[in-house]
């Protein structure tokens, strides 16, 4: 009976560890350049946030190279400034969202991808682990809820991340940068709040 209890406890520990979501990060990394992402956004996103996914598809190699730089340079929380980390995670969320659409184009709504991907044991497409950060499989939900909302006391992030849905704030046509992120967050927040589509009539 004692051995059975030990085995049961060990089994439960393994299950809990496998189900828990560890937040990705790395040591001794430097913030990657967001220049390529900025160029892609300038070329394929209009001033009001309309996304030309066909343009992104044509430049998929450039997008993949940028995403690789993100995957291989997860923030070192001890070295990177908060603004560097914040810019990284917002850009990562937006860029990997674009990748998801590009990889499954054409699609009417990102919400349609959940059933079409046929991935077992996921609630929706935002829980789908389709990329790696610091060697760990990650999802958009983990970036938003386990990192951005949990680690940063910054309510304006909700206006900065774009979920590729009409109901979401529009995608900013420039990359977020540490040195300008406060002004950029103000810009997207004011733009969303003052948009006629979001006003109650």
C-alpha positions as CSV (number, residue, x, y, z in Angstrom):
1,X,0.0,0.0,0.0
2,X,2.9,2.4,0.9
3,X,4.6,1.7,-2.5
4,X,1.3,2.3,-4.2
5,X,0.9,5.7,-2.5
6,X,4.5,6.6,-3.5
7,X,3.8,5.6,-7.1
8,X,0.5,7.6,-7.1
9,X,2.2,10.7,-5.7
10,X,5.0,10.4,-8.3
11,X,2.5,10.0,-11.1
12,X,0.5,13.1,-10.0
13,X,3.7,15.1,-9.8
14,X,4.6,14.2,-13.4
15,X,1.1,15.1,-14.6
16,X,1.2,18.5,-12.8
17,X,4.6,19.3,-14.2
18,X,3.6,18.3,-17.7
19,X,0.4,20.5,-17.5
20,X,2.1,23.5,-16.0
21,X,3.2,26.3,-18.3
22,X,6.7,27.5,-17.8
23,X,7.4,31.0,-19.0
24,X,10.1,31.0,-21.6
25,X,13.3,33.0,-21.1
26,X,17.0,32.7,-21.7
27,X,20.3,33.9,-20.0
28,X,22.9,36.1,-21.5
29,X,20.9,37.1,-24.6
30,X,20.7,40.6,-26.2
31,X,17.5,42.2,-27.6
32,X,17.1,41.3,-31.2
33,X,16.7,43.9,-33.9
34,X,13.1,44.7,-34.8
35,X,14.1,46.4,-38.1
36,X,12.9,43.6,-40.3
37,X,9.5,43.5,-38.6
38,X,9.3,47.2,-38.9
39,X,9.9,47.0,-42.6
40,X,7.4,44.3,-43.1
41,X,4.7,46.2,-41.2
42,X,5.4,49.4,-43.1
43,X,5.1,47.6,-46.4
44,X,2.1,45.4,-45.6
45,X,-0.1,47.2,-43.0
46,X,-2.0,50.5,-43.8
47,X,-2.1,53.4,-41.4
48,X,-5.5,52.3,-40.2
49,X,-4.4,48.8,-39.6
50,X,-5.6,46.9,-42.6
51,X,-3.2,43.9,-43.2
52,X,-2.1,42.7,-46.6
53,X,-1.5,39.1,-45.9
54,X,-0.6,38.3,-49.5
55,X,2.3,40.8,-49.1
56,X,3.5,39.0,-46.0
57,X,3.3,35.7,-47.9
58,X,5.6,37.1,-50.6
59,X,8.0,38.1,-47.9
60,X,7.6,35.0,-45.8
61,X,11.4,34.3,-45.8
62,X,12.0,37.7,-44.2
63,X,9.2,37.1,-41.7
64,X,10.6,33.6,-40.8
65,X,14.1,35.0,-40.3
66,X,12.7,37.7,-37.9
67,X,10.7,35.1,-36.0
68,X,13.9,32.9,-35.7
69,X,15.7,35.8,-34.1
70,X,12.9,36.1,-31.6
71,X,12.9,32.4,-30.9
72,X,16.6,32.3,-30.3
73,X,16.8,35.4,-28.2
74,X,14.2,35.2,-25.5
75,X,14.6,38.0,-22.9
76,X,17.1,37.7,-20.1
77,X,15.0,39.2,-17.3
78,X,18.1,40.1,-15.2
79,X,19.8,42.1,-18.0
80,X,17.1,43.4,-20.3
81,X,15.3,46.6,-19.4
82,X,11.5,46.4,-18.8
83,X,10.9,48.4,-22.0
84,X,13.2,46.0,-24.0
85,X,11.2,43.0,-22.7
86,X,7.9,44.7,-23.3
87,X,8.7,45.6,-26.9
88,X,10.0,42.1,-27.5
89,X,6.8,40.3,-26.2
90,X,4.4,42.6,-28.0
91,X,6.3,42.2,-31.3
92,X,6.5,38.5,-30.7
93,X,2.7,38.2,-30.2
94,X,1.9,40.2,-33.3
95,X,4.5,38.6,-35.5
96,X,3.6,35.0,-34.6
97,X,-0.1,35.9,-35.1
98,X,0.7,37.1,-38.6
99,X,2.7,33.8,-39.2
100,X,-0.3,31.8,-38.1
101,X,-2.5,33.5,-40.7
102,X,0.2,33.3,-43.4
103,X,0.7,29.6,-42.8
104,X,-3.0,28.9,-43.1
105,X,-4.0,31.5,-45.7
106,X,-6.7,32.1,-46.9
107,X,-8.9,32.1,-43.8
108,X,-11.9,34.3,-43.1
109,X,-11.3,34.5,-39.3
110,X,-8.5,33.4,-37.0
111,X,-11.3,31.8,-34.9
112,X,-11.9,29.3,-37.8
113,X,-8.4,27.9,-37.4
114,X,-9.1,26.1,-34.1
115,X,-11.3,23.3,-35.7
116,X,-9.3,23.2,-39.0
117,X,-6.0,22.7,-37.2
118,X,-7.5,19.6,-35.5
119,X,-5.1,19.8,-32.6
120,X,-6.3,17.7,-29.7
121,X,-6.7,19.1,-26.2
122,X,-6.6,22.8,-27.0
123,X,-9.5,25.1,-26.3
124,X,-8.9,27.5,-29.2
125,X,-6.3,28.7,-31.6
126,X,-4.7,30.9,-29.0
127,X,-3.7,27.9,-27.0
128,X,-2.1,26.2,-30.0
129,X,1.7,25.8,-29.4
130,X,3.0,26.4,-32.9
131,X,6.3,28.2,-32.2
132,X,9.2,28.1,-29.8
133,X,10.7,30.8,-27.5
134,X,14.0,29.9,-25.9
135,X,13.6,26.3,-26.9
136,X,10.2,25.9,-25.3
137,X,7.0,25.3,-27.2
138,X,4.8,28.4,-26.7
139,X,1.4,29.8,-27.6
140,X,-0.1,33.2,-28.1
141,X,-2.2,32.7,-24.9
142,X,1.0,32.2,-22.9
143,X,2.5,35.4,-24.2
144,X,-0.6,37.4,-23.4
145,X,-1.6,35.9,-20.1
146,X,1.5,34.4,-18.5
147,X,3.9,37.1,-19.6
148,X,2.4,40.4,-20.7
149,X,-0.5,40.6,-18.2
150,X,1.3,38.8,-15.4
151,X,4.8,40.5,-15.5
152,X,4.0,44.0,-16.7
153,X,1.7,46.5,-14.9
154,X,0.8,48.0,-18.3
155,X,-3.0,48.2,-19.2
156,X,-2.1,49.7,-22.6
157,X,-0.8,46.3,-23.9
158,X,-4.4,45.4,-24.7
159,X,-4.4,48.0,-27.5
160,X,-1.0,46.9,-28.7
161,X,-1.4,43.2,-29.4
162,X,-3.5,42.2,-32.4
163,X,-5.3,38.9,-32.6
164,X,-6.1,39.0,-36.3
165,X,-9.8,39.5,-35.6
166,X,-12.1,42.5,-36.5
167,X,-13.0,42.9,-32.8
168,X,-9.3,43.4,-31.9
169,X,-7.4,46.7,-31.9
170,X,-5.8,47.3,-35.3
171,X,-2.2,46.2,-35.9
172,X,0.2,49.2,-35.6
173,X,2.2,49.5,-38.9
174,X,5.5,49.9,-37.1
175,X,7.5,47.7,-34.7
176,X,7.5,48.5,-31.0
177,X,10.9,49.7,-29.8
178,X,12.2,50.1,-26.3
179,X,13.1,53.7,-26.8
180,X,9.7,54.8,-28.1
181,X,7.4,52.3,-26.5
182,X,5.7,54.7,-24.1
183,X,4.7,57.0,-26.9
184,X,3.7,54.1,-29.1
185,X,1.4,52.6,-26.4
186,X,-0.2,56.0,-25.9
187,X,-0.7,56.2,-29.7
188,X,-2.5,52.8,-30.0
189,X,-4.6,53.4,-26.8
190,X,-5.8,56.8,-28.0
191,X,-6.4,55.5,-31.5
192,X,-8.6,52.7,-30.2
193,X,-10.5,54.7,-27.7
194,X,-11.2,57.5,-30.2
195,X,-12.1,55.2,-33.0
196,X,-15.7,55.7,-34.2
197,X,-16.2,52.0,-34.4
198,X,-15.7,51.7,-30.6
199,X,-17.9,54.5,-29.5
200,X,-21.3,53.7,-28.0
201,X,-24.1,55.5,-29.8
